[in-house]
Amino acid sequence: MESVLALPTEEALEALVALPEDQWFDRKSGRVQAKDLAAALVALANAEGGYLVVGIHGGVVEGVSPTRANEIRQAALDHTEPPVKMTVSEIASPAGKPVLVLRVEAGDAVHVTAKGGCFLRVGDETRRLNYAQQRELDYDLGSAFFDLQPVDAVLDDLDQSACVTYQRLLGAATVESAFHARDLLTKDGKVTVALWLLFAERPGLLFPSSHVRVLKYADRERGTGSRMTLMAGHDVRFDGPVGQQITQAIDLVAQWIPNLQRLADDGVFRDTPIIPTKAWEEGIINAVTHRSYSMQGDHTRIEIFPDRIEITNPGRFPGLANLRNPMSVVRFARNPRIARVLADMGIARELGEGIRRMFEHMRKAGLADPIYQQSSMGVRLTLLDEPVPAAVRANLSPTAQRVLSALYEARRPLGTTQVAEMADISRPTASRTLKKLEEQRLVTWAGNAPNDPRSTWSLA
């Protein structure tokens, strides 16, 4: 958008007409009422921000009348709560009325319309959220933390041995003072969600989905019914305290992960896990630490395949995270008290560098970058045993690496739209990236004509 706005007026208008609507871009008619823009403004602010162009409709540049333009400039103040932060610029048009470009900033709190409606930008849609979804977004954005909520339990319901061990670890005078030091008790002394998940012998009594499940498959595909490839005796559930779940899951994955004979740094062939240990350990720690415990019905899953490890956890990335570039995600703890205690225990770090370390370990091993995919309910991390030579990687942009990783994971030909969805990028970006990769002879195209809707892309 910034490059489009820098173009000469006529070219900029042509580009704004042609630009496809997506997660960060929307268009509205010049006849739209200011109050009717509220949903679109709120949706962008509740997601990752973006641009809203007013004055283009159905491929026609209409412009905005002076009176309506003034109302639109005040739309955020008059029709959103708290007011969405935005800046407005104008582009002159042949219609004699300017086109307005509203640049909406991502919010640091949940925004609603003046009528109380909460919306979120998802792809090229503005979706209305129900109350539960709005609360989840609220937790994601950091304006409220679920792990601070009180639960129906008292200190005597916790694992007393674990409580005393933690008290001694902190050097606190009493168990209560240790918990107050980490805000694990409310001001009036009630047990919080975080305290229960960390120190109850069976957290599942109050949160049935708070467990971790580890599964191992005999084939690259899960299969269904009689063709299910889940290995007998290789489906284990851990439902103890959160820290214990992490350590037990790590121990089991270390036993179950496939090993291959590979040349080590000392020049000797050794049995080596298909995925670097530090990479999948970080993935497990992050998933359990930062999953959504407020979402009931799903648990954290660690699935081991002959060629990869998949880790799935409930809860989307935080609203301010940029999933297109996971390496740029700044520290954000959905469960800050849980994260702090796990750091005290030496299980996790509080530096927020887990994602960066995963990328570093995978790249050091010469493997494809970690792949993050997000649905409406959760996030899946895929760590692939797919070599990518360092010389090739050095010449690839982060977007190109995501596209290659998507093709590696699919292991079959994909259309441009499918690549875009798997890499979480726009279709035009996927198309440009694939053509560059084709020039580098890293991917191949198959189709009957340049515009063949059934054409596909494959790894070279």
C-alpha positions in Angstrom: 0.0 0.0 0.0 2.8 2.4 0.8 4.3 1.9 -2.6 0.9 2.3 -4.3 0.3 5.6 -2.5 3.7 6.8 -3.7 2.7 6.4 -7.4 1.4 9.3 -9.5 -2.3 9.9 -8.9 -3.7 8.1 -12.0 -1.5 5.0 -11.4 -2.3 5.0 -7.7 -6.1 4.9 -8.4 -5.7 2.1 -11.0 -3.7 0.1 -8.4 -6.3 0.7 -5.7 -9.0 -0.5 -8.0 -7.1 -3.6 -9.0 -5.7 -4.5 -5.6 -7.5 -7.6 -4.1 -9.1 -7.2 -0.7 -7.4 -9.2 2.0 -6.5 -9.3 5.7 -5.0 -5.8 5.5 -7.0 -4.0 2.8 -10.7 -3.2 2.3 -12.7 -0.9 0.0 -16.0 0.9 0.5 -18.2 3.0 -1.7 -18.0 6.8 -1.5 -21.7 6.8 -0.6 -21.1 4.8 2.6 -22.4 6.4 5.9 -19.7 7.1 8.5 -21.5 5.0 11.1 -21.5 2.1 8.7 -17.7 2.2 8.6 -17.4 1.4 12.3 -17.5 -2.4 11.8 -14.7 -2.3 9.2 -12.5 0.1 11.3 -13.0 -2.1 14.4 -12.3 -5.3 12.5 -8.9 -4.0 11.2 -7.9 -2.5 14.6 -8.8 -5.8 16.4 -6.6 -7.7 13.9 -3.3 -6.4 12.6 -4.4 -3.0 11.3 -4.5 -2.1 7.6 -6.0 0.2 5.0 -9.6 1.1 4.3 -10.1 2.9 1.0 -13.4 4.9 0.7 -14.6 6.1 -2.7 -14.1 3.0 -4.9 -16.9 0.6 -5.6 -17.4 -2.1 -8.2 -14.2 -1.2 -10.0 -15.3 2.4 -10.4 -13.7 5.5 -8.8 -16.5 7.5 -7.2 -14.7 9.7 -4.8 -16.3 11.1 -1.6 -18.3 14.3 -1.3 -16.8 17.1 1.0 -19.6 16.7 3.6 -19.3 12.9 3.8 -15.5 13.2 3.8 -15.6 15.3 7.0 -18.0 12.7 8.6 -15.7 9.9 7.6 -12.7 11.6 9.1 -14.5 11.7 12.4 -15.9 8.2 12.1 -13.5 6.6 14.6 -14.2 9.2 17.3 -17.9 9.2 16.8 -18.6 5.5 16.2 -15.9 3.3 17.8 -15.0 2.6 21.4 -12.3 3.1 22.4 -11.7 5.3 19.4 -9.7 3.4 16.7 -6.4 5.2 15.8 -6.3 6.1 12.2 -4.8 8.6 9.8 -6.5 9.9 6.6 -5.0 10.9 3.3 -6.7 12.0 0.1 -6.1 11.1 -3.6 -7.6 13.4 -6.2 -9.8 11.6 -8.7 -11.3 12.3 -12.2 -14.7 12.3 -10.5 -13.8 15.7 -9.0 -14.1 14.2 -5.5 -11.2 12.7 -3.6 -10.7 9.1 -2.6 -10.0 8.7 1.1 -7.3 6.3 2.3 -7.8 5.4 6.0 -4.7 3.9 7.6 -5.9 1.9 10.7 -3.5 1.0 13.5 -3.7 -2.3 15.3 -5.2 -1.7 18.7 -3.7 -2.6 22.1 -7.2 -3.2 23.5 -10.4 -4.7 22.0 -12.4 -2.2 20.0 -16.2 -2.2 19.6 -18.7 -0.1 17.6 -20.8 2.5 19.4 -23.6 0.0 19.3 -21.4 -2.6 21.1 -20.6 -4.8 18.2 -17.2 -6.5 18.1 -15.6 -7.4 14.8 -12.4 -9.0 13.5 -10.7 -8.9 10.1 -10.2 -12.5 8.9 -8.8 -12.8 5.4 -11.0 -10.6 3.2 -14.0 -10.7 5.5 -15.2 -8.6 8.5 -16.5 -11.1 11.0 -18.7 -10.3 14.0 -17.5 -12.0 17.2 -19.8 -13.5 19.8 -19.2 -12.8 23.5 -16.9 -15.8 24.0 -14.8 -14.9 21.0 -14.6 -11.3 22.1 -13.3 -12.4 25.5 -10.7 -14.6 23.8 -9.6 -11.7 21.7 -9.4 -9.6 24.9 -7.1 -12.2 26.5 -5.0 -12.3 23.3 -4.5 -8.6 23.2 -3.3 -8.5 26.8 -6.0 -6.3 28.2 -7.2 -9.1 30.4 -5.5 -12.4 31.4 -7.4 -15.6 31.9 -4.7 -17.1 34.1 -5.4 -14.4 36.8 -9.1 -15.4 37.2 -10.0 -17.1 40.4 -11.2 -20.7 40.5 -13.3 -22.7 42.9 -10.5 -24.2 44.9 -8.3 -23.5 48.0 -4.6 -23.9 48.8 -5.2 -27.3 50.5 -6.5 -28.6 47.2 -3.1 -28.3 45.7 -0.1 -30.6 45.7 1.5 -29.6 49.0 4.9 -31.1 48.2 5.1 -29.2 44.9 4.0 -26.0 46.7 6.8 -26.3 49.3 9.4 -27.1 46.7 8.5 -23.9 44.9 8.5 -21.9 48.1 12.1 -23.1 48.8 13.1 -22.4 45.2 12.1 -18.7 45.6 13.4 -18.6 49.2 10.1 -17.3 50.4 9.1 -17.4 54.1 5.8 -19.2 53.4 4.0 -20.9 50.5 1.4 -18.0 50.5 4.1 -15.4 50.3 5.8 -17.2 47.4 2.5 -17.3 45.5 1.7 -13.7 46.2 5.1 -12.8 44.9 4.2 -14.3 41.6 0.6 -13.0 41.6 -0.7 -16.6 41.7 -3.2 -15.6 44.4 -5.8 -12.8 44.0 -5.6 -9.8 46.4 -8.1 -11.5 48.6 -6.2 -14.8 48.6 -8.1 -16.9 46.1 -6.5 -19.5 44.0 -6.1 -18.4 40.4 -6.3 -20.3 37.1 -2.5 -20.2 36.8 -1.9 -21.5 40.4 -4.3 -24.4 39.8 -2.8 -25.4 36.5 0.7 -25.2 37.9 0.3 -26.9 41.3 -2.9 -29.0 41.2 -2.2 -32.8 41.0 -4.9 -33.1 38.4 -5.7 -29.7 36.7 -8.2 -31.5 34.5 -10.7 -31.7 37.3 -11.5 -28.0 36.6 -10.1 -27.8 33.1 -10.8 -31.1 31.3 -8.8 -30.0 28.1 -5.7 -28.9 29.9 -3.7 -32.0 29.1 -1.0 -32.9 26.6 -1.3 -35.8 24.2 1.6 -37.4 22.3 1.0 -39.7 19.3 3.2 -41.5 16.9 2.3 -42.7 13.4 3.8 -45.3 11.2 3.2 -43.4 8.0 3.4 -39.8 6.7 -0.4 -39.7 6.7 -2.7 -40.2 9.6 -5.2 -42.2 7.7 -8.7 -42.9 8.8 -10.8 -45.9 9.9 -9.2 -49.2 8.9 -6.3 -47.3 7.3 -5.4 -45.4 10.5 -1.6 -45.4 10.8 -1.4 -44.6 14.6 1.0 -47.1 16.1 -0.3 -49.5 18.8 0.5 -48.2 22.3 1.7 -44.9 21.0 -1.0 -42.6 22.2 -0.2 -41.2 25.7 -1.8 -38.4 27.6 -0.2 -36.3 30.4 -2.6 -34.6 32.7 -0.5 -33.5 35.7 0.7 -30.0 36.5 1.7 -27.9 33.5 5.4 -28.0 34.2 5.3 -31.8 34.6 3.3 -32.2 31.4 6.1 -30.4 29.5 9.0 -32.5 31.0 7.1 -35.8 30.6 6.1 -35.0 27.0 9.7 -34.0 26.1 11.0 -37.3 27.7 8.6 -39.4 25.7 9.2 -37.6 22.3 12.9 -38.1 22.9 12.2 -41.9 23.0 9.8 -42.0 20.1 11.3 -39.6 17.6 12.8 -41.4 14.5 16.6 -41.4 14.2 18.7 -41.5 11.1 22.5 -42.1 10.5 23.9 -38.7 9.8 27.4 -37.2 9.6 28.0 -35.3 12.8 30.3 -32.2 13.3 33.2 -34.4 14.3 33.0 -36.3 11.0 31.5 -39.5 12.4 28.1 -40.9 11.4 25.8 -41.0 14.4 22.2 -41.7 15.1 20.5 -38.3 14.9 16.9 -37.3 15.5 15.1 -36.3 12.2 14.4 -32.9 13.9 16.9 -31.1 16.1 16.1 -31.8 19.7 16.3 -28.1 20.7 13.8 -27.2 18.0 11.1 -29.6 19.0 11.7 -28.9 22.7 11.1 -25.2 22.1 8.0 -26.0 20.2 6.5 -28.1 23.0 7.4 -25.6 25.7 5.9 -22.7 23.7 2.7 -24.6 22.9 2.0 -25.7 26.5 3.0 -22.3 28.0 1.2 -20.0 25.7 -1.9 -22.1 24.7 -5.4 -20.9 25.5 -6.6 -22.5 28.6 -9.9 -20.6 28.4 -10.9 -22.5 25.3 -12.4 -25.8 26.3 -12.8 -28.8 24.0 -9.3 -29.2 22.7 -5.9 -30.0 24.1 -2.2 -29.7 23.1 -1.2 -32.4 20.6 2.3 -33.6 19.7 2.2 -35.9 16.7 5.3 -37.7 15.5 5.5 -38.9 11.8 8.4 -40.5 10.0 9.3 -37.2 8.3 8.1 -34.5 10.7 6.7 -33.4 14.1 3.4 -31.5 14.3 2.5 -29.6 17.5 -1.0 -28.2 17.8 -2.4 -26.0 20.6 -5.7 -24.2 21.2 -5.7 -20.4 20.8 -4.6 -18.2 17.9 -1.5 -16.2 17.9 -1.9 -13.0 19.8 -3.8 -10.3 17.9 -0.7 -8.2 17.4 1.5 -11.0 16.2 2.5 -11.1 12.5 2.1 -14.7 11.5 3.5 -14.0 8.0 6.9 -13.4 9.7 7.1 -15.5 12.9 10.7 -14.4 13.5 9.4 -10.9 14.1 6.9 -11.8 16.8 7.7 -9.9 19.9 7.4 -11.3 23.4 3.8 -12.0 24.3 2.7 -14.3 27.0 -1.0 -15.2 26.9 -0.4 -16.7 30.4 2.2 -14.5 31.9 2.0 -16.0 35.4 2.4 -19.5 34.1 5.3 -18.4 31.9 7.0 -16.7 34.9 6.8 -19.8 37.1 8.0 -22.1 34.4 11.0 -19.8 34.0 11.6 -19.9 37.7 11.6 -23.7 37.4 14.1 -23.6 34.6 11.6 -25.2 32.2 11.0 -22.1 30.0 12.6 -18.8 29.5 10.9 -15.5 29.8 12.8 -13.8 27.0 10.3 -14.6 24.3 13.0 -16.0 22.0 11.5 -19.5 21.6 10.4 -19.0 18.0 13.7 -17.4 17.0 15.7 -20.3 18.5 13.5 -22.8 16.7 14.4 -21.2 13.4 18.0 -21.0 14.3 18.2 -24.7 15.2 16.4 -25.8 12.1 18.6 -23.7 9.8 21.8 -24.8 11.5 20.7 -28.4 10.8 20.1 -27.4 7.1 16.3 -28.1 7.4 13.3 -26.2 6.2 12.0 -23.3 8.3 9.3 -24.1 10.9 5.8 -23.7 9.4 3.1 -22.0 11.4 -0.5 -22.3 10.3 -3.4 -20.7 12.1 -7.1 -21.6 12.1 -10.0 -19.9 13.9 -9.4 -22.2 16.9 -5.6 -22.7 17.2 -2.1 -22.8 15.8 -0.2 -25.7 14.3 3.6 -25.9 14.1 5.2 -28.2 11.7 8.9 -29.2 11.9 10.0 -30.9 8.7 12.9 -33.3 8.0 13.4 -31.6 4.6 16.9 -30.4 3.8 17.4 -26.9 2.4 21.1 -26.2 1.5 22.6 -23.1 3.2 23.7 -21.7 -0.1 20.1 -21.8 -1.4 18.6 -20.4 1.8 21.0 -17.5 1.9 19.5 -16.2 -1.4 15.9 -16.6 -0.4 13.6 -14.0 1.1 11.5 -15.0 4.2 8.4 -15.2 1.9 10.2 -17.5 -0.5 11.2 -19.8 2.3 7.6 -19.9 3.5 6.4 -20.9 0.0 9.0 -23.6 -0.2 8.1 -24.9 3.2 4.5 -25.1 2.2 5.4 -27.2 -0.8 7.7 -29.4 1.3 4.8 -30.0 3.8 2.2 -30.7 1.1 4.5 -33.2 -0.7 2.2 -32.9 -3.7 1.5 -30.3 -6.5 -0.4 -27.3 -5.3 -2.3 -24.5 -7.0 -1.2 -20.9 -6.4 -4.2 -20.2 -4.1 -3.4 -23.4 -2.1 0.3 -22.2 -1.7 -0.9 -18.8 -0.6 -3.2 -20.3 2.0 -0.6 -22.6 3.4 2.1 -19.9 3.5 -0.4 -17.4 4.9 0.3 -14.8 2.2 -1.8 -13.1 -0.4 -2.3 -14.8 -3.8 -0.5 -12.1 -5.8 2.5 -12.4 -3.5 2.5 -16.2 -3.8 2.3 -15.9 -7.6 5.2 -13.5 -7.8 7.3 -15.6 -5.4 6.6 -18.8 -7.2 7.7 -17.3 -10.5 11.0 -16.1 -9.0 11.5 -19.6 -7.5 10.8 -21.1 -10.9 13.6 -18.8 -12.4 15.9 -20.2 -9.7 14.9 -23.7 -10.8 13.6 -24.5 -7.3 10.0 -25.2 -8.3 8.3 -26.3 -11.5 5.0 -25.2 -13.0 2.5 -27.6 -14.8 -0.5 -26.5 -16.8 -2.0 -26.3 -20.3 -1.9 -22.5 -20.6 -0.7 -19.5 -18.7 -4.1 -18.9 -17.2 -5.0 -22.5 -16.7 -7.0 -22.6 -13.4 -5.9 -26.2 -12.8 -2.2 -25.4 -13.1 0.0 -26.5 -10.2 3.4 -25.9 -8.7 5.8 -28.6 -7.4 9.3 -28.8 -5.9 11.9 -29.1 -8.7 
